[in-house]
Amino acid sequence: MPSNDLPGPPAVIELRQYTLRPGRREELVDLFEREFVESQEDVGMRVLGQFRELDDPDRFVWLRGFPDMTARRRGLTDFYGGPVWARHGPRANDTMVDSDDVLLLRPAPGVRVATDSPPVRPPVGAPALDRFVSATVWSFPPGQHEGVAMIRDGLLPALRESGPAPLAFLITEQAPNTFPGLPVRVGENVAVLLFSYPDESVHRRHLDEVAARSHVRDAILPGLARLQTTAPGRLRLAPTGRSLLT
C-alpha cells in the first residue's frame, strides 16, 4: 500500500541516526533516495524525512512512519525480505559503522503539527531545499510524565507564539519492538521536538526570544533541567532533496 493511501499521519515513528564510514554519506544519500523511498512506501511504510547532520559529515538521520506496530512488523518483514533490499542492502550496509541508534516514537496526543498533511515528494535528483531543521531530544526517567507535560503545556505554547508550528512532537512508543531484526533503544522515555526554519539564524532568534520570557526562563527551563536525566540532545539538520519534512 503506497504511503499516499495511509489513513492519516503515522501512529508509530522511528528516529534513526546512522554513523557512516568516513566520506560515504553522499553515496548513501544517493542510494537511499533512488532505491529506498518508493520501495518502502510500496509495502505500507512512510519515509518522512532524510537529513544530513550538520555537526558531523559522517552522520545520516531519517524518520520512518507506520500506521501501527502490527503494520510496522509486516512492512519491515516485506521490505527487508524483498528484492530491493536484497539487491541494494549490502551496499547500503557497507557505508555504515552503526545503524542501531533508533528511537521508537509516537506523536504526542492532542498536539497540532505542521506535517499532518505531508506535501508531495520531490522526484529523484531534486536539489535540497535551503532549510534548517532542528531536533531536540529530552530524556526523562522511565515512567515519569511530568517532563513531557511541561514541554507540551509550557514550552511548546511559548515556541508557537513566536515562531512556526512544530514539524513533529514525538514521545516514546512503549510497545515492544515487533521486528527484533532491527534493534531500537530500550528503557527510554524521551520527548522530541522538530522545527523547520529558513536558516539557522532564524532558529537562534526564535530560541533566544522564547528563553527571554520570564515564565520560560524562571520556571519551565529550570523545571526541565531538574527532571531530565541528561542534557538535551540537539540535532542540526539539512533536509535532503526528497525529504518530506523540510
Disulfide bonds with the S-S distance in Angstrom:
none
